Amino acid sequence: MANLETMKILTDSAQYDLCDYVSHNKSSQINLPGIYEATGHNGCKIPLFKTLLTNKCKNDCKYCINQSKRNFTRLELAPEELAKAFLGYYGKGLVNGLFLSSGISGDVESTMEKQIETVHLLRNKYGYDDYIHLKVVPGASKDSIKRALALANRVSINIEAATPSGLAELSSTKDYNKDILKRLSWINRFQHKSTTYPNSTHTTQLIVGANNESDKEILSRMEKIYKNSDLKRTYFSAFTPIQETELANRDACSTDRTAKLYHADSLVNEYHYNVKELVFDNDDNLILTEDPKILAAKNMDIFPVEINIAPLNELIRVPGIGIKSGKRIISIRKKSPFTNKEQLRNLGVIVDRAEPYIKISGEYQTTFNL
């Protein structure tokens, strides 16, 4: 089994692959390296064992701790070693799943083969049937993607940037359209045909602040992807300068910016806003001091909406009304119309936000505070 120091190096090298959009903590425990928490749909914390198969990498990504030009200890685990190391954690109840990524040692296909072999061992030799998230390497073949989908509950490929020129700022060894977007489309195409896990999903990750792309460019790219795929979620990684990289002197990206991107991305992905409905500053970035949903609402001509009549797509554009509460409103009003705002509050509506944008039985609740 891999020793503690090896695991510490490889799990620390995996810290920039995000498994959680709530916490910005990128470190794990010294004596239990590799345990990171993800947040489930119900808000509970799920401990995952997150590691690289190897931190050897031929790519020259300027922001990356594992880029080829950095001089540091390079290690690689054999699939059997990694499988046993994970099972040691899992058997003790320390983790509920595996998040497996890798640098590119040698070539893309040999790297994918080793990752797939690790997961295959867990599934077929050791009978492990719990959660696995497997990172697809940019440039992976169709066959490798199909095999990964057959073994993992979730796969992902990092798009890293919003535009081809944005990726070119960060790396000279990857082709944005060919190595990343085409592979993302393959994942989407094969997902429901290749997987043995009916609720399997795929995600992506984007580095924010490492290049000069604006929030509008980022959200416009995600809007296109969401419209053309079943992508579950985007993780926004706030750029952090790393010593001995070309971007060592670039300013770190504020986590306030990524927090706003998560909020706006939710509006695009889950609430089906168009990016053109969102409000940006003169540099096409989100306004850090304002709620993106409230800013968008102030520019819409649908308000105030009547709670007892408005369709779901209008209800969920009301600040303070989410998708769940919007559906509850529609279900309840079929039996009995709403007559006061306290009824909405009892459903989880944030009434203080919603008041300027709604009417109940024809009555205005309040007015805009401009």
N, C-alpha and C positions, 0 to 999 in steps of 0.2 A: 504494500500500500504506500501511496505517496507520503513523504514526510511532511511535517507541519510547515517547515520553512518553504518548501516547494509550493504547498497549497496557499500559503500567505502571499507569495509573489504572484501566482496566477490569478487568485481571486481579487487581489488588489488591482491587477491589470484589467479586470472585468468591470470595475466600478463605474465606468462611463457608459456601459450598456444599461439603460434604465429599465427597471421592472416596476417602478412606482412613480406616479405623477403627483403625489402629495408631498412626500418627504424629499428633501434635498440632501439628506445624509448619504455620503458615498463611502463611508468606512464601515468595516465589520469588526467583530471582536478579535483581539489578538490571539486568544487561545482557541477560538472557534472561527477561523477565517472562512469567509465565503457566505455567511448567513446574512441575507438582506430581506427586508420585508416588502411585500407587495400589498396593495390595498384592494380588497375584493369589492364586488358590486354593493354589498351590504355595509361596507365601511370597515369590515374586520381586517386585521393584519394577518397576512399569510407569509410565513417564513420560507424563503427559497434558498437553495444552495446555488450560488451564481459564480461561475468560473469560466476561464478560458481553457481550451485544450492545450493551446500554446500561445506564448506571447511573441514568438518569432513571426515576423511579418515582412513581406516584400514590398508592401505599399508605403508610399511616402506622405501620407495624410499629415498636413502641417500642424494640426491640432492634437494629434493622437499620441498618447503615452507610449504606444507600441510601434510607432513608425520606424521604418527601416534605418533611418539615419541616426537614431539615438543609440548611445553607448550604455548599455546596462545588461544585467543578467538575463539571458534568454533560456527559457526552459520549455519542455514539452512533456506531456504525460501520454502514455500509451492508453488506448481505449479501456483496456482491462483495469489499469491503475485508477483511472478516473471513475469508472463504474463502481469499483470497490470503495473508493474514498467517499463518493456520494452515499452509497448504501450504509456506510458507517454512521453518517449523520442521520439518515432516514430511519435506520433501525433503532436509534436512541430517541427518536421523536423530536429531534432538533429542527427538522425541516419538513415541509409538506410537498416539496417539488424541486425540480432541477431546471435551472436556466443556463443553457450551454451555448457558448460563443467561442470564437477562435480568431487568432491572427492567421495570416496565410503563410504557412510554412511550405516551401516548395512551390506547388501550383494549386490552383483553386480546387480541382477535382480530388486531389489526394487529401486536401484539408477537409472537404465535405465528406469524403469516404470515411475518414477517421471519426468525425463527429457522428455520422450515421451509424458506424460500427459501435460506438459507445452506447448509443440509444438502443440499438438492436440487442446488445448484450443485456442491458437492463430489462428490456421487454421479454426477450425470448430465453435467455439463459437463467436470469434471476427472478423472473416472474413479476417484475415491478410494473404496476398498472396505474400509477398515480400521475400527477401533472408533470409534463415536460414542455419547456419552451426551447426551441432550437433556432439559432440564428443562421439564416442562409447567407452564404458568402456571395458578394457581388460577382457576377459572371458564372455562377453555378449552372450546370447543365440541366436540361429538362428532366432527365432520369434522376439526378440527385434530388431535385425539388420534389418529384413524385415520391421518392423513397422517404424523404424527410416528412412529408405530409402524412404518409402512412403510419409513421411512428410517433409523431408529436401531437400534443393537444393544441399547441400554438407554434407557428413559425413567424419569423419576421425578417425583413431585410431593411437595413438602414438606407434611407434615401439621402441623408446627410445634408442636402441643400435643396433649395426650391427651384433652381434653374441650372442648366448646363454650365453657364458661365460662373455661377456661384460655386459649383463643385470644382471647376477648373481652378478657382482661387485656392482651393484646399488640397487638391491632389492632381498629380500628372499621370497617375497609373490607373485611373478609372474613367470609363466612358458613361456619362450620366444616362443617356437614352438606351444604350445597348446593355451595359452591365447591371443597371439598377432598374429603370422603369420597365424594360422588357421583362426582367425577372419578376418584378412585382406583378405584372399582368399574367405571367405564367402561374404564379402562386394562386392568383385569384381564379384562373381558369381551371386549374387542377384540384383545387381545394376540396370540393364536395365529391369529386370522383375518386380521389386517391386516398383519402384519410379513412382510418378505421374508427375515428372519434367523431361522432355526428355533430358535436357542438364545437368543433375545432374553429379557431379564429386565426387571423393574421394581423400584424401590426407593423408599424415602421417608426423610425426615430430620425430626428432632424437636429443638427447642431445650430444653435442660435447665437449669433454674435461673433462667430469666427470669420465670417466674411461680411460684405456690405449689403446683404439682402435685407429688404424692409419687411415689416410684419405683413404688409399687404401682399407682397410677392409670396411670402410663405403661405399665407392663408389661401391665396389664389391657387397655388399648386395643390394644396390639400383639397380644396373644393373640387378640382378636376378629378383627383384620385377617388374621392368619395362618390362622385357621380358615376364613375366607371368601374367601381369595384365594391367588394364587400369588406373593405378594410375596416377593422374594428376600432382602432385608436391610433393616434400619433403621440409619441413621446417627444417632448421638447427638452433637449439637453442644453443647459446654459454653458456657453463656452468658458473654460477655465484655462488660463495660460499655464503651460508646462515647460519646465526648464529643458534646455537643449533641443527645442523645436523652433521652427521659423517664426512662430507666433508667440514666443515667450514674452515679448514686450507688449503684446496687445492687451487692452483692458479686458477684464473679465466681464461677462454678460450678467446683468442683474437678474436675480431670480424673480424680481417683480415683473420683469418683462416676460419671462416664460410663464408665470402665473396668469398674466393677462392673455397670452397666447392660448393657454389651455381653456380659458373661459370663452374666448372668441371661437376657438376650434370646436368647442362643444355646441355653440350656436350654429355653426356650419354643418357639422356632422350629425348631431342629434335633433336639432330644431329646424334644420333645413333652411337656414338663412342663406341668402346670396351674399357674397363678399361685398357687393356694391351697396348692400344695406347697412354695412358697418361703417363706423366713423373713425377716420385716421387723422393724424396731425399733418403738418405741411411736409414732413419727411416720409409720409406713408407708414408711420408707426402708430400702434395703439396708444391711447392716452392713459398713462399709468395711474393717474389720480381719479379716473372715472370708470364706472361700470359699463362695459361694452353694450350690454343689453339695454340699459337706460338711454345711452347716447343714441342707439339705433331707434329706439321707440320714439324719441323726441322728433325724429325726422319722418315718421310714418304718418300717413293720413287716415289710418283705420281707427284711430282712437278718438273718443273712448268707445270700447266695445261693450255690448250688452251681454252680461254674464249668462243670461238665460236663453240667448239665441246664438251667440258667436260660435263658429265652427272651431275645431281643435287647433287648426293652424293659426287662427287669430288669437285664441286664448293663450297659447304658449308664447306669443310675442309680448304678452303683458309682463313687465317686470314683476317678479314675486310669484309668478305662476309657472311651475315646472310641468314636465310632461305627465308625471303621475297625478299631480293635483288637477291638471287640465282634464285628464280622462275621468277623474272622479267627479268633477263638476258636471260633465256631460252625462255621466251615469245617474247622478242624483237628480238633476233637473228634469229628467224624463218622468220621474215620479212626482216631484214637487218642486216648483220654482224657488229660487233663492230670493230672500226678502231683505237680508242684511249682511253686513260684512263679517260679523262674528261667525256666521255659518262657513264663510270661506276660510277664516282663520283656523277653524277646527279641522279643516282639510289639509292644513299645512301651507296655505297661501301666506306669503309675507305681505300682509295687508298694507303696511305703511308704504311699501314700494308700489303696490298695485293700484292704490286708490285713485291717482290722477288719470288712470288709463281705462277705468271701467265705469259702467252704469249697472245698477241692480234694479230690475223692474222699472226701467226708465229714469231712475234717479241718479244724478251725478253724485259721486262719493266725495270728491274734492276737486281741486284744480291744480294745474301745473305750477310748480314753483320755479319760475325762470329768473 
